[in-house]
Amino acid sequence: MRGNPESEPRRDRDPRKLYDEALKRILGETYETELTELLRQRRFVTDARLPQLFLPPQRHKGSDALYLYDFYQENDRILVPIMWPYKRTTQHFHIEPIFETYEVLRGELYLNGVLIPPGGQRVHPGEFHQTETRGRHALTLIVMKDARLVPEAQQHASI
C-alpha cells in the first residue's frame, strides 16, 4: 500500500523520516502544524506545553492503530492515532468513569461496523467496541474523559 511505511521497500533510513514522509503524502506537508493547531483550538495544549509527536508512532498491544499523540490534559487522555486501510483495534471496553469520544479528522473509521458520523461518536463505560478501517485510512482524535482517574493498565479491558 503506497504511503504505508511498513509496506515500503526496506532501506537503511531513519524510521522517523520514513513515517514523516508517509504522513506528509497522506495528510499533507503541514500535517504536524495542523494537528498542533487543532489541539490548541480544543484547548488540549498550550504554547507552554506542546505534546510530543511520536515518530515512529507508538503501538498499543493488540491494535493496528499507530499513535501520533498520547498525553493527558487534566483528567482526560488525548490520543491521535492513524490507521491504514483494512486495519482494526482490539475489541475492548472501559470501566467507570471513562467515556470515550471518537472524532474522525481524515478518512473513514467504523465503530462496531458502523461508519462514525461527522461530529464523532461517544462510547459509554462498559460498552464493548472495536474500530476498523476499510478502503481508506483514518486519522482520529480520541478523548478518554476522566481516564487519569483509572490506572493506565486498567483503562482498556479486552474480551
Secondary structure, DSSP 8 states (H G I E B T S, - for coil): -TT-TTTS---SS-HHHHHHHHHHHHH-TTHHHHHHHHHHHTTS-BTTB-----SS-EE-TT---EEEEEEEETTEEEEEEEE-TT-B---EE--TT-EEEEEEEEE--EETTEE--TT-EEE-TT--B-EE-SSS-EEEEEEEETGGGS-GGGS-EE-
